Amino acid sequence: MTEIRPFRVEISDAVIDDLRERLARTRWPEREPVDDWSMGIPQAYVQDLAGYWSESYEMRRVADRLNRYEQFTTTIDGVDIHFLHVRSPIDGATPCIMTHGWPGSVMEFVKVIDPLVDPVSHGGKASDALDLVIPSLPGYGWSGKPTVTGWNVEKIAQAWIELMDRLGYERWIAQGGDWGAQVSSTIGRLADPAKLIGIHVNWALADPAKLTEFGGPTEEEQRYLARIENSSKAEVGYAIEQGTKPQTLGYGLTDSPVGQLAWIVEKFKTWSDCGDDIENSFTKDELLDNVMVYWTCAAAASSARLYWDSLASSLGSFDEVPAPSAYSLFPADNVALSERWARTRYTDLRYYGTPVRGGHFAAYEVPAEFIAEVRAGLAALVPGSIRV
């Protein structure tokens, strides 16, 4: 069961024909009675994007983009794990396991893979080179769908540690945002310090009560607390539904491509640094690439179950992370921590970065800034091991 098997993404004619038929037969709700996104993603934009999906989008684009890279599957605790394994052409590259979240996928990283693994060909230095392992979370993309409960953040972290062992890596780093940040942070608690160099996250949580140890929040921290409070009131309905009744939600999203599109794309607008126009940050093709991963893999319910398994245990937990850590705060992300606040959880925080633009899906939205933050953050973990 430790076998590592080659894999390629295939999208059949039958899948494409079915998708186009379903798009053509969409039963639309009436237009929203507001002129913004406050009630959710507007009808006009969904119709525009769905029309593009049906008529102009290259349906095998996702397969073509991913199949440029070596991909594999391996079975861990009864679940097949799909992953990209992109080795650097540069000797001595540092291994890095990089994890996406919801509603993202491995597609989030396609713009940063080549510069990270071959920096010399992209204006960087050989010492920046990484070997990348980019898995699909269980229940996401082309990974298997767990048939039992318990695949929470801690179990996934343990699976990633096992994956890196299977690949023969003796010293490595973990990187992630969203659920990927939670997985990477948990790796920072569970992994053998002799093997884990450290972690870099571009999303983080810490206990607000810890701010009382400093005599209360600063003005900056008050803004961050207000951001979290606003998000908890206006933006977490999706998480409550996915964390309580993911199976009920899954029927509609698995049956309706427009439903799946709307459920995902709304978050790309809300959590990005796009102003009022989502296409300031992502093209239609890029949005649909990510939606196609969920649609072709029928992953609406299986991806949502991560919330059911992890919502209380992970998002409500602020266990200290002792591993060497780096944190990059992209300005439009939905959660933000000051440096001193971050240090209350990441007890060996060696880098705190504040790029000037970008949001929750930083690798996809602002790849150059993401690459710079990864390099700077990882350079600080073990000075001299990776240099900028």
Buried (B, 14 or more C-beta within 10 A) or exposed (E): EEEBEEBEBEBEEEBEEEBBEBBEEBEEEEEBEEEEBEEBBBBEBBBEBBEBBBEEBEBBBBBEBBBEBEBBBBBBBEBBBBBBBBBBEBEEBBBBBBBBBBBBBBBBBBBBBBBBBBBBEBEBEBBBBBBBBBBBBBBBBBBBBBEEEEBBBBBBBBBBBBBBBBBEBEEBBBBBBBBBBBBBBBBBBBBEEEBBBBBBBBBBBBBBEBBEEEEEBBEEBEEBBEBBEEBEEEBBEBBEBBBEEBEEBBEEBBEBBBBBBBBBBBBBBBBBBBEEEBEEBBEBBBBBBBBBBBBBBBBBBBBBBBBBBBBEEBBEBBEBBEBBBBBBBBEBBBBBBBBBBBBBBBEBBBBBBEBEEBBBBBBBBBBBBBBBBBBBBBBBBBEEBBEB
